[in-house]
Amino acid sequence: MIGELLHISEHGVDYHFRNILRKLEADSRITAVVKGLYYGVISV
């Protein structure tokens, strides 16, 4: 679904998400979201 919205492959989504996890030093998507909100990378 994310790939369809961004017009990229599932592999592309996984690649970018692994980079996000690495840069935020997160071990899960939930941790990445929480850290992204904390650091202001994600806004609501």
C-alpha positions in Angstrom: 0.0 0.0 0.0 2.8 2.5 0.8 4.5 1.6 -2.4 1.4 2.2 -4.4 0.9 5.7 -2.8 4.5 6.6 -3.5 4.7 4.8 -6.8 7.7 2.7 -5.8 8.1 -1.1 -5.5 7.7 -3.0 -2.2 11.5 -3.5 -2.3 12.0 0.2 -2.5 9.7 0.8 0.5 11.7 -1.8 2.5 15.0 -0.3 1.5 14.0 3.2 2.6 12.4 1.9 5.8 15.6 0.1 6.7 17.5 3.3 6.3 15.0 5.1 8.5 15.4 2.4 11.2 19.2 2.7 11.0 19.2 6.5 11.2 16.8 6.7 14.1 18.5 3.7 15.8 15.1 2.0 16.1 14.5 -1.7 16.2 10.8 -1.6 15.1 8.4 0.6 13.1 6.6 1.7 16.3 9.9 2.8 17.9 10.8 4.7 14.6 7.4 6.5 14.7 7.8 7.5 18.3 11.4 8.7 17.8 10.3 10.5 14.6 7.6 12.3 16.5 10.0 13.2 19.3 12.7 14.6 17.0 10.2 16.5 15.0 10.8 14.5 11.8 7.1 13.5 11.7 4.4 16.1 12.4 0.7 15.5 13.0 
